[in-house]
Amino acid sequence: MNKSYPEKVINAFLKYDKITDIMKDTGLSRGTIDKYRKDEEFQKVLFERKELFVAAAVSKMQTALSKGVDVLKRIIENEAVSPQVRVNAISVLFAQCKAWTTELDLLKRIEALEKDME
């Protein structure tokens, strides 16, 4: 059964961790909030909303990623920038590259394992 939940309630649960804050924002009683917390379908809705929020944030970060790399490259290549700042920029670039390479490797391994399991 698909229930419809008030947006105000969903948003309050997404925004606050404390029951008292959710109560203040929604005007609901502690008992009603506890019912929402125990409602599996409501928890699914919250999870889906959180996934959408995270996906949107990741998309924004990915859009800014190439700009960030360009800035680091300009810092590294600019002889007028102090050597320490340039070394720091190189360090950031290498650290990120290593993290992304590791993550990509893990994703490829997971994909291969999933294919093997089929």
N, C-alpha and C positions, 0 to 999 in steps of 0.2 A: 504494500500500500504506500503510495507516494503522498507524503504529507507536505503541506506548505508551511514554511516557517517565516515569521516576520523578519524582514531585513534588519530591523533595529536590534533584534535579539541576536541574529547571526553576527552582525557587525560588532556588537558588544563582546561576544565570546571571542571574536578574532582580535579585538583590541585589548582586552583586559585578561589578566590571569586570576585576579582576586574576585571572589564571589561578591564581596561588598561593592567593588567597583562596577560589576555587572548589574547589581541591584540598583545602584544609584543611577546608572545610565538608562536602564530599562523600566525601572519602577516595579520590577517583579519581586516576589517574595523569595526567600532562601529556598523554600520547598519547591517552588516552580523551577528555579534555576537548577536545583538538584535533579528534577525530572528531566530537564533538557540534557544535563550532563550524563544521565543514564540511558538516554534515548539513542539507540544505535544508529538509527536513520539520521538523526540530527548530527551525530558525530561524523557520519559519512559526508554530510553536506559541508560541515566545517573543514574536513580533510580536503575535499575537492576545492573549496575556496582557497585554502592555504596553498594548495598545489598551483592554482591559477596565479596567485599573488607571487609566489616564488618564481614561476616560469616568466612572468612579466618582468620581474626584477633582473633575472638572468639575461633576458633578451636586451634590456637596457644596457647592462654591463657589457654584453658582447658587442653591441653597437659602439660603445665607447672604447672598446679594447684596442682597435687598430689606431685610434687617435692617441691612446696612452703609449703604445709602442713607438709611434712617430715622435712623441715628445721625448721619450727616453733616448731614441736615436739622435735627435737634435742635440740633446745635452751631451751625450757621449762624443759626438763629432765636433762640438764647439770648443775650440782651443782657448777661448776666452773664459770658459767656465773653469772653476778651480779643479785641480786634479782629484781632490777628495770627493767632490760632488760627482764628477764623472765616474770615479770608481764605484761610488754608491749606486749610480744609475746602472752601471754594468752588472753589479751584484744583483740588483732587483731584476734586471732582464734575465740573467742566468737562472736565478731562483724560480722565477715564473715559468721559464722555459722547461726547467727540470720538472716542476709540478705538473705542467700540462702534458709533458711527454709521459710521465708516470701514469697519469690519469688515462691518457689515450691507450697506453699499453694495457692497463687493467681492463678497460672497456673492450678491447680486442680479445683479451683472454676470456672474459665473461661470455662474449659472443661465441667464441669457439667452443667453450664448455656447453653452452646452450644448444649449439648445433649437434654436438656429440651426444647430448641427452635425448635428442629427437629420434 
